[in-house]
Amino acid sequence: MAETNLTHDQEMYVESHAPYMKIFFLLALFTAAEYAYATFLPVGFAMLVLGLMVLAITKATLVGMYFMHLKFEGKWVYAMLIPASILALILVCGLVPDVVLQPVTEENPDLEDIQSTPVQPGAAASTAWTRSVIRS
């Protein structure tokens, strides 16, 4: 745990002895574990995504704590990280409806069981329609 109220020389000593090479090799080990997990283990899609997310979050935490020097900061850093994380979550949740509920247009002709809207006069033809006309 990082101590507070250190002198400048003490802070430089603590930071200069951070285990950068140990963390680097640990990150390399996690990367190899991700590759082996995704390639060789016969797990379902949900377990694959869950396992890879756990490994990715672990790696991101290590990078943030050591290479971005968050371990050596005071507790005030969390006062900035927590609101930023909440705002990022709000942004993602606000954009999900726009991504999921895309309207059906001529640019999305591959959607099954959905009637497409009529082509407006003067509108550009979609590339899928153009390719099908050129082939026939």
C-alpha positions as CSV (number, residue, x, y, z in Angstrom):
1,M,0.0,0.0,0.0
2,A,1.4,3.4,-0.9
3,E,2.3,5.6,2.0
4,T,1.3,9.3,2.0
5,N,3.4,12.2,3.3
6,L,6.7,11.0,1.8
7,T,9.5,13.4,1.0
8,H,10.5,13.9,-2.6
9,D,13.5,11.6,-2.2
10,Q,11.4,8.9,-0.6
11,E,8.9,9.1,-3.5
12,M,11.6,8.8,-6.1
13,Y,13.1,5.8,-4.3
14,V,9.8,4.0,-4.1
15,E,9.0,4.8,-7.7
16,S,12.4,3.8,-9.0
17,H,12.1,0.4,-7.3
18,A,8.7,-0.4,-8.9
19,P,8.8,-3.9,-10.3
20,Y,8.4,-2.9,-14.0
21,M,10.0,-6.0,-15.4
22,K,8.0,-8.3,-13.1
23,I,4.8,-6.6,-14.2
24,F,5.9,-6.8,-17.9
25,F,6.5,-10.6,-17.6
26,L,3.2,-11.0,-15.7
27,L,1.4,-9.2,-18.6
28,A,3.2,-11.4,-21.1
29,L,2.0,-14.4,-19.1
30,F,-1.6,-13.1,-19.0
31,T,-1.4,-12.6,-22.8
32,A,-0.3,-16.1,-23.4
33,A,-3.0,-17.3,-21.0
34,E,-5.6,-15.4,-23.1
35,Y,-4.3,-16.9,-26.3
36,A,-4.4,-20.4,-24.8
37,Y,-7.8,-19.9,-23.3
38,A,-9.3,-18.7,-26.6
39,T,-7.6,-21.2,-28.8
40,F,-7.3,-24.5,-27.0
41,L,-10.1,-24.7,-24.3
42,P,-13.5,-25.9,-25.6
43,V,-15.8,-23.5,-23.8
44,G,-19.0,-21.9,-24.8
45,F,-19.2,-18.3,-26.2
46,A,-20.4,-16.8,-22.9
47,M,-17.6,-18.4,-20.9
48,L,-15.1,-17.4,-23.5
49,V,-16.1,-13.8,-23.4
50,L,-16.3,-13.8,-19.6
51,G,-12.9,-15.4,-19.2
52,L,-11.3,-13.0,-21.7
53,M,-12.9,-10.0,-20.0
54,V,-11.6,-11.1,-16.6
55,L,-8.0,-11.4,-18.0
56,A,-8.3,-8.1,-19.9
57,I,-9.5,-6.2,-16.8
58,T,-6.7,-7.8,-14.8
59,K,-4.1,-6.7,-17.4
60,A,-5.6,-3.2,-17.6
61,T,-5.5,-2.9,-13.8
62,L,-1.8,-3.9,-13.7
63,V,-1.0,-1.4,-16.5
64,G,-2.8,1.4,-14.7
65,M,-1.4,0.7,-11.3
66,Y,2.3,0.4,-12.3
67,F,2.9,1.9,-15.7
68,M,0.5,4.8,-15.2
69,H,1.8,5.2,-11.6
70,L,-1.6,5.1,-10.0
71,K,-0.3,2.8,-7.2
72,F,1.9,5.7,-6.1
73,E,-0.8,8.3,-6.1
74,G,-2.8,9.3,-3.1
75,K,-6.4,8.4,-2.6
76,W,-7.6,11.6,-4.3
77,V,-7.1,9.9,-7.7
78,Y,-10.2,7.8,-7.0
79,A,-12.2,11.0,-6.6
80,M,-11.5,11.5,-10.3
81,L,-11.7,7.9,-11.5
82,I,-15.0,7.0,-10.0
83,P,-17.0,9.9,-11.6
84,A,-15.3,9.4,-14.9
85,S,-16.3,5.7,-14.9
86,I,-19.9,6.6,-14.0
87,L,-20.0,9.1,-16.9
88,A,-18.5,6.5,-19.3
89,L,-21.2,4.0,-18.2
90,I,-23.9,6.6,-18.8
91,L,-22.5,7.4,-22.2
92,V,-22.5,3.7,-23.2
93,C,-26.0,3.1,-21.9
94,G,-27.2,6.2,-23.8
95,L,-25.8,5.0,-27.1
96,V,-27.0,1.4,-26.8
97,P,-30.6,2.2,-28.1
98,D,-29.1,4.0,-31.2
99,V,-26.9,1.0,-32.0
100,V,-29.5,-1.7,-31.3
101,L,-32.6,0.0,-32.8
102,Q,-31.2,1.0,-36.2
103,P,-33.9,1.7,-38.8
104,V,-34.3,-0.6,-41.8
105,T,-33.0,1.2,-44.9
106,E,-31.7,0.2,-48.2
107,E,-28.2,0.2,-46.6
108,N,-29.4,-2.8,-44.4
109,P,-30.9,-5.1,-47.0
110,D,-29.7,-8.3,-45.3
111,L,-32.0,-8.1,-42.3
112,E,-34.4,-11.1,-42.5
113,D,-38.1,-11.0,-42.0
114,I,-38.3,-7.3,-42.2
115,Q,-40.0,-5.4,-45.0
116,S,-37.7,-2.8,-46.5
117,T,-38.8,0.8,-47.1
118,P,-39.4,1.9,-50.7
119,V,-36.6,3.6,-52.5
120,Q,-37.0,7.3,-52.6
121,P,-36.6,9.0,-56.0
122,G,-33.1,10.4,-56.5
123,A,-31.7,8.3,-53.6
124,A,-28.4,6.6,-54.1
125,A,-28.6,2.8,-54.7
126,S,-27.0,0.6,-52.0
127,T,-23.8,-1.3,-52.9
128,A,-25.5,-4.7,-52.3
129,W,-28.3,-3.9,-54.7
130,T,-25.7,-2.6,-57.3
131,R,-23.6,-5.8,-57.0
132,S,-26.7,-8.0,-57.5
133,V,-27.7,-6.0,-60.6
134,I,-24.2,-6.2,-62.0
135,R,-24.0,-10.0,-61.5
136,S,-27.3,-10.7,-63.3
